[in-house]
Amino acid sequence: MENFKSKYTSKCAELSIQPLTTVLDTLARRKTQIDEGNSDTLPLIHGPNSEFEITTTLSPKRQKSHLVETLNLSGQSIPLKAGSALASALSDDCFFTRLVLADAFLGDDGCILVASALKSNTTVTYLDLRGNSIRADGAIALGQMLKVNSTLKSLNLEWNCVGIWEAGVKSIADALTLNQSLEELDLRNNKIGPQASQHVALSLKHNTRLRRLDYRWNNAGLIGGRAFLDLLKWNTTLTDLNLTGNEIPEDTHRGIVSALERNNDRYKHDLYTKAHTQGLTTTLQTLTQSHHDALSQLTSKLVETDQNAQSMSKKLSLASAEISESQEAYAILEAKLSRVMQEKTEFENRVIQERTQSQKQVTELQQELVTEREKRMRAEDTYQTLSSGTTTRVLKLESSLKQAELDVEVLKRDKAILLEDVAAAKEKERSIASLWEEKLQRYEATSHGKLMKLQNLKEEEMAERCKKHDERCRQLETECSKAQEEVDLMRNKLNNEKRHWAELLSQTEARIHKEEEARRNDIELQYQNMHRQRDALQTELSSAQAMHAQIQKEHDAAIKRLHDQRMNQSQELSDLQARDAHHMADITQLRVRLEEARKEAKEAHEQLIQFQSELNRIREASEREKKDVVEREKRERKQEHETILKQISARDSVISRLKEELRRRDDEMEARDEENIIRMKELQLNINTLLTQRTRKHNRTKSTDFELSVT
């Protein structure tokens, strides 16, 4: 906030203008409120013609810092220099996230300044520019800003003049093809025409972020409505589109509403699938965590068993050492006994007295030997019991390994069955695609033949009309010659009436000239109108042909999408195979650990079986969901193909109807041309008769004057 204040005041000083007192006062009050730590929403200064406030709300992600800060300058007249200072302060501001400039009299120049500031701003997510008389230049600047800005989520352009020139709307539409952050766009009351609406619809085909578009009270018309209906066949993210007051037909509006409902259902389904996948991932994570915990417990138990085995081996080594010591003592005693026996034989006479003592010593030695033998037998018994226990456990481990190998073979068989099902599904898809391609080729061949037949029929009709026109001209020439003869006869009859017609000649000439000019003007206007209607029909025919070509392109795009989805399915199959390989690697690791674990093998095997059953259940559920999604997409594509074929047939009927109407108009034009030619000839005949009468009257007056002069 301090950075915004310092930059704003320095820019105002540089432009030699006074900073807005409302801005400075509100910033000061906001600073005191932040220091005191009071309420979340702070209403600030309200002047007679302005309303300025800063609103703060706490975010759950950052509870210690205020994330939503609104700069509201609605209803206040902002001059150009003040707007420049405010834009320079907002260019690198990190405090405000909502900017409200409604009814601020910005115009194109102010809008250009705000758009250039938001090109480098990374915190503003809401921009309100209602009622600012923004035209083409401002709209172009906003389009350039939307191409660069990646944080703005909502833009309000209500009550502006963006659609007066098509360049502004086209710039915003081009920006929407690239922008992937804007979620809400308000274009109410912007005088946007059908062609500009078509640009907006085409741009939104490639936009996957915009969810709400308010397009009320514009001039989209039939062309714009069809463009938006065509848009919703490809765009699945737009869930709210309001087209009230755009003079769109009811059937088109119903199609748009049904497409929006479908998008809403798809959006809800996507949310459900995301939640379901998140739940599955959490369960999988818990399973993996439990598996890791079980493995850690197994490893700890294995460590304990290793320690016990080491202690037992130490005890066995000590017992063997004691046995070896007892054997050595026994050997020593036997040596002593042999020496005693030798001494006895040698010194029998001398050891008679000591015989009793030696016998006592022998008995003691025999007792010691007996005790040593008993100890040795006990040690051998303990060793045999330990060896028998280890052998039984080893046999149990081998049986569990055989069971695991059987489970692995069952999994391999299931995998082979799944691969066969996938191959059968691919063959079905290929056969369906080949059938559709054959149908399209047949339809193209039949449509081309029909067009050629229509052209030939049109040429034949034109030739017949030319022949009829020539015959009509010949008849008119014969009639004209007959009329000329009748005029010659009438000249002899009208000599007596020459004086009477001389008086009315001037009046009739003026009246005839006026009527002739009026008729000529009417005929020219009718001729021009007919030519315009003919050009309009030709343009409609060309637009229908262009729409037919566009539908063909869309069909090719649909085929390409089918191919891409097949590639995605093959990729998913490879991913499943990789997962199976990964699970096989896990099974081998578990097998190694089971071989190492000579104790607690039964519990480890049960946990492994539980984990495999849970994993198979999760895999079956995911495969079931994928199959359902693939079948649903196939049904939708089939419906789209049927609708496209219906549209093609409807447009062919429209083209035939337009051709019939064009033929009827041509007939009407030819009839009118013939009537005009007849009228012109009648006028020419009347003029010729009047001129001949005038000349005869003039000659008669000359003759009478000459006779009078002679007499």
C-alpha positions in Angstrom: 0.0 0.0 0.0 2.8 2.4 0.8 4.4 1.6 -2.6 1.1 2.4 -4.3 0.8 5.7 -2.5 4.3 6.8 -3.1 4.2 5.9 -6.8 0.8 7.6 -7.3 1.8 10.8 -5.6 5.2 11.0 -7.5 3.4 10.4 -10.8 0.9 13.2 -10.0 3.7 15.5 -9.2 5.5 14.6 -12.4 2.3 15.4 -14.4 1.8 18.6 -12.3 -1.7 17.7 -11.1 -3.2 17.4 -7.7 -3.8 13.8 -6.5 -7.3 12.8 -5.8 -8.0 13.6 -2.2 -10.4 10.6 -1.9 -7.5 8.2 -2.8 -5.1 9.7 -0.3 -7.7 9.9 2.5 -8.9 6.4 2.0 -5.3 5.1 1.9 -4.6 6.9 5.2 -7.7 5.5 6.8 -6.9 2.0 5.5 -3.5 2.2 7.1 -4.9 3.2 10.5 -7.5 0.4 10.2 -4.7 -2.2 9.4 -2.7 -0.9 12.4 -5.6 -1.2 14.7 -6.7 -4.6 13.3 -10.4 -3.7 13.1 -13.2 -5.0 10.8 -12.8 -6.8 7.5 -15.0 -4.4 5.4 -14.2 -0.7 5.6 -16.6 1.8 3.9 -14.7 4.9 3.1 -15.4 8.5 1.9 -18.7 8.9 0.0 -18.9 12.2 -1.9 -21.9 13.6 -3.7 -20.8 12.2 -7.1 -18.4 9.5 -6.1 -18.2 6.3 -4.1 -14.8 4.9 -3.1 -14.2 2.0 -0.8 -11.6 -0.7 0.0 -13.0 -4.1 1.0 -10.9 -6.7 2.7 -11.7 -10.4 3.3 -9.7 -13.1 4.9 -8.7 -16.1 2.8 -8.5 -19.6 4.2 -5.1 -20.1 2.7 -3.6 -17.0 4.3 -5.5 -16.1 7.4 -2.9 -13.7 8.6 -2.9 -11.5 5.4 -5.7 -9.7 3.6 -6.1 -11.1 0.1 -9.2 -9.3 -1.4 -8.7 -5.6 -1.7 -11.2 -3.6 -3.8 -10.5 -0.2 -5.4 -13.9 1.2 -6.1 -14.0 4.5 -8.2 -17.5 4.0 -9.7 -19.4 7.1 -10.6 -16.3 9.4 -10.3 -15.2 11.4 -13.4 -11.5 10.5 -13.9 -9.5 12.9 -16.2 -6.9 11.6 -18.6 -3.9 12.7 -16.5 -5.4 11.3 -13.3 -6.1 8.0 -15.1 -2.4 8.0 -16.3 -1.2 8.4 -12.7 -3.5 5.7 -11.4 -2.5 3.3 -14.2 1.3 3.8 -13.5 0.6 3.1 -9.8 -1.4 0.0 -10.6 1.2 -1.4 -13.1 3.3 -3.1 -10.4 0.9 -2.9 -7.4 0.5 -6.0 -5.2 -2.2 -4.7 -2.9 -5.5 -4.4 -4.8 -7.2 -7.5 -6.3 -10.5 -5.9 -7.5 -10.7 -2.8 -9.6 -14.1 -1.1 -10.1 -14.2 1.8 -12.6 -17.9 1.8 -13.6 -19.3 5.1 -15.0 -15.9 6.8 -14.7 -16.0 8.5 -18.2 -12.8 6.8 -19.2 -13.4 6.4 -22.9 -10.9 4.8 -25.3 -7.9 6.7 -24.0 -8.5 5.8 -20.3 -9.2 2.2 -21.2 -5.9 2.0 -23.1 -4.1 3.3 -20.0 -5.8 0.8 -17.7 -5.2 -2.1 -20.1 -1.5 -1.2 -20.4 -1.2 -1.1 -16.6 -2.8 -4.5 -16.2 -0.4 -6.1 -18.7 2.3 -6.2 -15.9 -0.1 -6.4 -12.9 -0.2 -9.9 -11.3 -2.8 -9.4 -8.5 -6.0 -7.9 -10.0 -8.5 -10.7 -10.6 -11.7 -8.6 -11.2 -12.1 -5.6 -13.6 -15.3 -3.6 -13.9 -15.5 -1.1 -16.8 -19.3 -0.6 -17.1 -20.6 2.5 -18.9 -17.4 4.1 -20.0 -18.1 4.6 -23.8 -15.4 2.1 -24.8 -15.2 1.7 -28.6 -12.8 -0.1 -31.0 -9.5 1.4 -29.7 -10.2 0.5 -26.1 -11.4 -3.0 -27.1 -8.2 -3.6 -29.0 -6.1 -2.5 -26.0 -8.2 -4.9 -23.8 -7.6 -7.7 -26.3 -3.8 -7.1 -26.2 -4.0 -7.1 -22.4 -5.9 -10.4 -22.2 -3.3 -12.0 -24.5 -0.6 -11.2 -21.8 -2.4 -11.2 -18.5 -2.8 -14.5 -16.8 -4.4 -13.5 -13.4 -7.6 -11.7 -14.5 -10.6 -14.0 -13.9 -13.6 -11.6 -14.4 -14.2 -8.8 -16.9 -17.3 -6.6 -17.0 -17.9 -4.4 -20.1 -21.6 -3.7 -19.8 -23.1 -0.6 -21.4 -20.2 0.2 -23.8 -19.9 0.5 -27.6 -17.4 -2.3 -28.3 -19.5 -3.7 -31.2 -19.8 -0.5 -33.3 -16.6 -1.5 -35.1 -15.9 -5.1 -35.8 -12.1 -4.7 -35.1 -12.6 -4.3 -31.3 -14.7 -7.4 -30.9 -12.3 -9.3 -33.2 -9.4 -8.3 -31.0 -11.2 -9.5 -27.8 -12.1 -12.7 -29.6 -8.5 -13.4 -30.7 -7.4 -12.8 -27.1 -9.9 -15.3 -25.8 -8.4 -18.0 -28.0 -5.1 -17.5 -26.1 -6.2 -16.5 -22.6 -6.6 -19.4 -20.2 -7.4 -17.5 -17.0 -10.6 -15.5 -17.7 -13.7 -17.3 -16.2 -16.4 -14.6 -16.5 -17.1 -12.1 -19.3 -19.9 -9.6 -19.4 -20.7 -8.0 -22.8 -24.2 -6.8 -22.3 -25.5 -3.8 -24.4 -22.5 -3.4 -26.6 -24.2 -3.3 -30.1 -22.3 -6.4 -31.3 -23.5 -7.5 -34.7 -23.9 -11.0 -36.3 -20.4 -11.1 -37.9 -18.7 -10.0 -34.6 -20.8 -12.6 -32.7 -19.5 -15.2 -35.1 -15.9 -14.2 -34.4 -16.6 -14.5 -30.6 -18.1 -18.0 -31.1 -15.2 -19.2 -33.3 -12.7 -17.9 -30.7 -14.4 -19.7 -27.9 -14.0 -23.1 -29.6 -10.3 -23.1 -28.5 -11.0 -21.7 -25.0 -11.2 -24.2 -22.1 -11.4 -21.8 -19.2 -14.4 -19.4 -19.7 -17.4 -20.6 -17.9 -19.8 -17.6 -17.9 -20.6 -15.3 -20.8 -23.4 -12.6 -20.5 -24.3 -11.6 -24.1 -27.7 -10.0 -23.5 -29.2 -7.1 -25.5 -26.9 -7.3 -28.5 -27.6 -8.0 -32.2 -26.4 -11.5 -32.7 -29.3 -12.5 -34.9 -29.7 -15.8 -36.8 -26.0 -16.0 -37.8 -24.7 -15.3 -34.3 -27.2 -17.8 -32.8 -26.1 -20.5 -35.2 -22.5 -19.7 -34.5 -23.0 -20.1 -30.7 -25.0 -23.3 -31.3 -22.1 -24.6 -33.3 -19.7 -23.4 -30.6 -21.4 -25.5 -28.0 -20.8 -28.7 -30.0 -17.1 -28.3 -29.4 -16.8 -26.3 -26.2 -17.6 -28.3 -23.1 -16.6 -25.8 -20.4 -19.0 -23.0 -21.1 -21.9 -23.6 -18.6 -23.7 -20.2 -18.5 -24.5 -18.3 -21.8 -27.3 -15.7 -21.6 -28.5 -14.5 -25.1 -31.7 -12.6 -24.2 -32.6 -9.8 -26.5 -30.5 -11.0 -29.5 -33.4 -11.9 -31.9 -32.4 -15.5 -32.0 -35.0 -18.0 -33.3 -36.7 -20.3 -30.8 -35.3 -23.6 -32.2 -31.7 -22.2 -32.1 -32.3 -20.9 -28.6 -33.7 -24.3 -27.5 -30.6 -26.0 -29.0 -28.3 -23.6 -27.1 -30.2 -24.3 -23.8 -30.0 -28.0 -24.3 -26.3 -27.8 -25.1 -25.7 -25.7 -21.9 -27.6 -28.2 -19.8 -25.4 -30.9 -21.3 -22.3 -28.9 -20.4 -23.6 -28.4 -16.9 -24.2 -32.1 -16.5 -20.7 -32.8 -17.9 -19.2 -30.3 -15.5 -21.0 -31.9 -12.6 -19.9 -35.3 -13.8 -16.3 -34.1 -14.1 -16.5 -32.8 -10.5 -17.8 -36.1 -9.4 -15.1 -38.0 -11.3 -12.5 -35.8 -9.8 -13.8 -36.3 -6.3 -14.0 -40.0 -7.0 -10.5 -40.2 -8.4 -9.3 -38.2 -5.4 -11.0 -40.7 -3.1 -9.5 -43.6 -5.0 -6.1 -42.0 -4.8 -6.5 -41.4 -1.1 -7.6 -45.0 -0.6 -4.7 -46.2 -2.8 -2.3 -44.0 -0.8 -3.7 -45.5 2.5 -3.4 -49.0 1.0 0.2 -48.3 0.0 0.9 -46.7 3.4 -0.6 -49.7 5.1 1.4 -51.9 2.8 4.6 -50.0 3.6 3.7 -50.2 7.3 3.2 -54.0 7.0 6.5 -54.3 5.1 8.2 -52.2 7.8 6.7 -54.5 10.4 7.8 -57.5 8.5 11.3 -56.1 8.1 11.4 -55.3 11.9 10.2 -58.9 12.6 12.8 -60.2 10.2 15.5 -58.2 12.0 14.3 -59.6 15.3 14.4 -63.2 13.9 17.9 -62.6 12.5 18.9 -61.3 15.9 17.4 -64.4 17.6 19.1 -66.7 15.0 22.4 -65.0 15.7 21.9 -65.4 19.5 21.0 -69.1 19.0 24.0 -69.5 16.8 26.1 -68.0 19.5 24.6 -70.3 22.1 25.2 -73.3 19.8 28.8 -72.2 19.3 29.3 -71.9 23.0 27.7 -75.4 23.5 30.0 -76.8 20.8 33.0 -75.2 22.5 31.9 -76.7 25.9 31.6 -80.1 24.2 35.0 -79.8 22.6 36.4 -78.8 26.0 34.7 -81.8 27.6 36.1 -84.1 24.9 39.6 -82.7 25.5 39.2 -83.2 29.2 38.0 -86.8 28.5 41.1 -87.4 26.4 43.3 -86.0 29.1 41.6 -88.2 31.7 42.0 -91.3 29.5 45.7 -90.4 29.2 46.0 -90.0 32.9 44.1 -93.4 33.4 46.5 -95.1 31.0 49.5 -93.6 32.9 47.9 -94.7 36.2 47.4 -98.2 34.8 51.0 -98.3 33.7 52.2 -97.1 37.0 49.9 -99.7 38.6 51.5 -102.5 36.6 55.0 -101.2 37.2 54.5 -100.3 40.8 51.8 -102.8 41.8 53.4 -103.5 45.1 53.7 -99.8 45.9 50.2 -98.7 45.0 48.3 -101.4 46.8 47.8 -99.0 49.6 46.8 -96.3 47.2 44.4 -98.5 45.2 41.4 -97.4 47.2 42.2 -93.8 46.5 42.7 -94.4 42.8 39.4 -96.4 42.7 37.7 -93.4 44.3 39.2 -91.1 41.7 38.1 -93.4 38.9 34.5 -93.5 40.1 34.5 -89.7 40.3 35.9 -89.5 36.8 33.2 -91.9 35.6 30.5 -89.7 37.1 31.9 -86.7 35.4 31.9 -88.5 32.1 28.3 -89.5 32.6 27.3 -85.9 33.3 29.2 -84.7 30.2 27.5 -87.3 28.1 24.1 -86.2 29.4 24.9 -82.5 28.5 26.0 -83.5 25.0 22.8 -85.5 24.4 20.7 -82.5 25.6 22.5 -80.1 23.2 22.0 -82.6 20.3 18.2 -82.7 21.2 17.9 -78.9 21.1 19.7 -78.7 17.8 17.4 -81.4 16.3 14.3 -79.5 17.5 15.6 -76.2 16.0 16.5 -77.9 12.7 13.0 -79.6 12.5 11.2 -76.2 13.1 13.3 -74.5 10.5 12.5 -77.2 7.9 8.8 -77.0 8.6 8.8 -73.2 8.2 10.8 -73.6 5.0 8.2 -76.0 3.6 5.4 -73.6 4.5 7.2 -70.8 2.7 7.6 -72.9 -0.4 3.9 -73.7 -0.4 3.0 -70.0 -0.1 5.4 -69.3 -3.0 3.7 -71.9 -5.1 0.3 -70.3 -4.3 1.7 -66.8 -5.3 3.0 -68.3 -8.6 -0.5 -69.7 -9.3 -2.0 -66.2 -8.6 0.5 -64.6 -11.0 -0.5 -67.1 -13.7 -4.2 -66.3 -13.2 -3.4 -62.6 -13.5 -1.5 -63.3 -16.8 -4.5 -65.1 -18.1 -6.8 -62.2 -17.2 -4.4 -59.8 -18.9 -4.5 -61.9 -22.1 -8.3 -61.9 -22.0 -8.3 -58.1 -21.6 -5.9 -57.7 -24.5 -8.2 -59.8 -26.7 -11.2 -57.7 -25.7 -9.3 -54.5 -26.6 -8.3 -55.9 -30.0 -11.9 -56.8 -30.7 -13.0 -53.3 -29.7 -10.4 -51.8 -32.1 -11.6 -54.0 -34.9 -15.2 -52.8 -34.3 -14.1 -49.2 -34.3 -12.2 -49.7 -37.6 -15.2 -51.3 -39.2 -17.5 -48.5 -38.1 -15.0 -45.8 -39.3 -14.8 -47.6 -42.7 -18.6 -47.7 -43.0 -18.9 -44.0 -42.2 -16.2 -43.1 -44.8 -18.0 -45.2 -47.4 -21.3 -43.4 -46.6 -19.6 -40.0 -46.9 -18.0 -40.9 -50.2 -21.4 -42.1 -51.5 -23.0 -38.9 -50.3 -20.3 -36.7 -51.9 -20.7 -38.6 -55.3 -24.5 -38.2 -55.2 -24.4 -34.5 -54.3 -21.8 -33.8 -57.0 -24.0 -35.6 -59.6 -27.1 -33.6 -58.5 -25.2 -30.3 -58.8 -24.0 -31.2 -62.3 -27.6 -32.1 -63.3 -28.9 -28.8 -61.9 -26.3 -26.9 -63.8 -27.2 -28.7 -67.1 -30.9 -28.1 -66.5 -30.2 -24.4 -65.8 -28.2 -24.1 -69.1 -30.9 -25.8 -71.1 -33.6 -23.5 -69.6 -31.5 -20.4 -70.4 -31.1 -21.6 -74.0 -34.9 -22.2 -74.3 -35.5 -18.7 -72.8 -33.1 -17.1 -75.3 -35.0 -18.8 -78.2 -38.3 -17.7 -76.9 -37.0 -14.1 -76.5 -35.7 -14.1 -80.1 -39.1 -15.3 -81.4 -40.8 -12.6 -79.3 -38.5 -10.0 -80.8 -39.4 -11.2 -84.3 -43.1 -11.0 -83.6 -42.7 -7.5 -82.1 -40.8 -6.4 -85.3 -43.7 -7.8 -87.5 -46.2 -6.0 -85.3 -44.2 -2.9 -85.5 -44.2 -3.0 -89.3 -48.0 -3.5 -89.3 -48.4 -0.6 -86.9 -46.2 1.5 -89.2 -48.6 0.7 -92.1 -51.6 1.6 -89.9 -49.9 4.9 -89.0 -49.5 5.7 -92.7 -53.2 5.1 -93.1 -54.0 7.2 -90.1 -52.0 10.1 -91.5 -54.4 10.4 -94.3 -57.4 10.3 -92.0 -56.0 12.8 -89.4 -55.4 15.8 -91.8 -58.8 17.3 -90.8 -58.1 17.1 -87.1 -54.6 18.8 -87.2 -55.8 22.2 -85.9 -57.4 20.7 -82.8 -54.4 18.6 -81.9 -52.0 21.6 -82.4 -53.6 23.3 -79.4 -53.3 20.3 -77.2 -49.8 19.3 -78.4 -47.8 21.4 -75.9 -49.9 20.1 -73.0 -49.6 16.5 -74.0 -45.8 16.8 -74.7 -45.2 18.1 -71.2 -47.4 15.5 -69.6 -45.9 12.7 -71.7 -42.3 13.8 -70.9 -43.1 13.8 -67.2 -44.8 10.4 -67.3 -42.0 9.0 -69.4 -39.4 10.2 -66.9 -41.4 8.9 -64.0 -41.9 5.5 -65.7 -38.3 5.4 -66.7 -37.2 6.1 -63.1 -39.6 3.4 -61.8 -38.3 0.9 -64.3 -34.7 1.7 -63.4 -35.5 1.3 -59.7 -37.3 -2.0 -60.2 -34.4 -3.2 -62.4 -31.8 -2.2 -59.7 -33.9 -3.9 -57.0 -34.1 -7.1 -59.0 -30.4 -7.0 -59.5 -29.9 -6.5 -55.8 -32.2 -9.4 -54.9 -30.3 -11.6 -57.4 -27.0 -10.6 -55.9 -28.4 -11.3 -52.4 -29.6 -14.7 -53.5 -26.2 -15.4 -55.0 -24.5 -14.4 -51.8 -26.8 -16.6 -49.8 -26.0 -19.5 -52.2 -22.3 -18.9 -51.7 -22.7 -18.7 -47.9 -24.7 -22.0 -48.0 -21.9 -23.6 -50.1 -19.3 -22.2 -47.6 -21.3 -23.6 -44.7 -21.4 -27.0 -46.5 -17.6 -26.8 -46.9 -17.3 -25.9 -43.2 -19.4 -28.8 -42.2 -17.2 -31.1 -44.3 -14.2 -29.7 -42.5 -15.8 -30.2 -39.1 -16.6 -33.8 -40.1 -12.9 -34.3 -41.0 -12.0 -32.8 -37.6 -14.4 -35.3 -35.9 -12.7 -38.2 -37.7 -9.4 -36.8 -36.6 -10.7 -36.7 -33.0 -11.7 -40.3 -33.3 -8.3 -41.2 -34.4 -6.7 -39.2 -31.5 -9.0 -40.9 -29.0 -8.0 -44.3 -30.4 -4.4 -43.3 -29.8 -5.3 -42.2 -26.3 -6.9 -45.6 -25.7 -3.8 -47.4 -26.9 -1.7 -45.2 -24.7 -4.0 -46.1 -21.7 -3.5 -49.7 -22.6 0.2 -49.3 -22.6 -0.1 -47.5 -19.2 -2.1 -50.5 -17.9 0.6 -52.9 -19.1 3.3 -50.7 -17.4 1.2 -50.8 -14.2 1.0 -54.6 -14.5 4.7 -54.8 -15.0 5.2 -52.6 -12.0 2.9 -54.8 -9.9 4.8 -57.9 -11.2 8.0 -56.2 -10.0 6.4 -55.6 -6.6 5.4 -59.2 -6.5 8.9 -60.4 -7.2 10.2 -58.1 -4.5 7.7 -59.5 -2.1 8.7 -63.0 -3.2 12.4 -62.2 -2.4 11.4 -60.7 1.0 9.3 -63.8 1.7 12.2 -66.0 0.9 14.4 -64.0 3.2 11.7 -64.1 5.9 11.9 -67.5 7.6 9.5 -66.4 10.3 6.1 -64.7 10.1 5.7 -66.0 6.4 2.0 -66.9 6.9 0.9 -63.4 8.0 3.0 -61.8 5.1 1.3 -64.1 2.6 -2.2 -63.2 3.8 -1.4 -59.5 3.7 -0.1 -59.9 0.1 -3.3 -61.7 -0.9 -5.4 -58.9 0.6 -3.4 -56.2 -1.2 -3.7 -58.1 -4.5 -7.5 -58.5 -4.2 -7.8 -54.8 -3.3 -5.6 -53.8 -6.2 -7.7 -56.0 -8.6 -10.9 -54.5 -7.3 -9.5 -50.9 -7.9 -8.2 -51.9 -11.3 -11.6 -53.5 -12.3 -13.4 -50.3 -11.1 -11.1 -48.0 -13.1 -11.5 -50.2 -16.2 -15.2 -50.3 -15.8 -15.3 -46.5 -15.5 -13.1 -46.1 -18.6 -15.3 -48.5 -20.6 -18.4 -46.5 -19.5 -16.7 -43.2 -20.5 -15.7 -44.7 -23.9 -19.2 -46.0 -24.6 -20.7 -42.6 -23.6 -18.3 -40.8 -25.9 -19.1 -43.2 -28.8 -22.9 -42.6 -28.3 -22.3 -38.8 -28.3 -20.2 -39.0 -31.4 -22.9 -41.1 -33.1 -25.5 -38.5 -32.2 -23.2 -35.7 -33.5 -22.8 -37.6 -36.8 -26.5 -38.0 -37.1 -27.1 -34.3 -36.4 -24.4 -33.4 -38.9 -26.1 -35.5 -41.6 -29.5 -34.0 -40.7 -28.0 -30.5 -41.0 -26.4 -31.4 -44.3 -29.8 -32.7 -45.6 -31.6 -29.6 -44.3 -29.0 -27.3 -45.9 -29.3 -29.2 -49.2 -33.1 -28.6 -49.1 -32.4 -24.9 -48.3 -30.0 -24.7 -51.3 -32.6 -26.4 -53.6 -35.3 -24.0 -52.3 -33.0 -21.0 -52.9 -32.3 -22.3 -56.4 -36.1 -22.6 -57.1 -36.6 -19.1 -55.7 -33.8 -17.8 -57.9 -35.3 -19.4 -60.9 -38.7 -17.9 -60.1 -37.2 -14.5 -59.6 -35.4 -14.8 -63.0 -38.7 -15.7 -64.6 -40.3 -12.7 -63.0 -37.5 -10.4 -64.1 -37.8 -11.7 -67.7 -41.5 -11.1 -67.6 -41.0 -7.6 -66.3 -38.3 -6.9 -68.9 -40.7 -8.0 -71.6 -43.5 -5.8 -70.2 -41.1 -2.9 -70.0 -40.0 -3.4 -73.6 -43.6 -3.4 -74.8 -44.3 -0.2 -72.8 -41.2 1.5 -74.3 -42.3 0.5 -77.8 -45.8 1.8 -77.1 -44.4 5.1 -75.8 -42.2 5.3 -78.9 -45.1 4.8 -81.2 -47.2 7.4 -79.4 -44.3 9.9 -79.6 -43.9 9.2 -83.3 -47.6 9.7 -84.0 -47.5 13.0 -82.1 -44.5 14.1 -84.0 -46.0 13.2 -87.4 -49.2 15.0 -86.5 -47.2 18.1 -85.4 -45.2 18.1 -88.7 -48.4 17.7 -90.8 -50.1 20.5 -88.9 -47.1 22.7 -89.4 -47.0 21.9 -93.1 -50.8 22.6 -93.4 -50.3 26.0 -91.7 -47.5 26.8 -94.1 -49.7 25.9 -97.1 -52.6 28.0 -95.9 -50.3 30.9 -95.2 -48.9 30.6 -98.7 -52.3 30.5 -100.3 -53.4 33.6 -98.4 -50.2 35.4 -99.5 -50.9 34.4 -103.1 -54.5 35.6 -103.0 
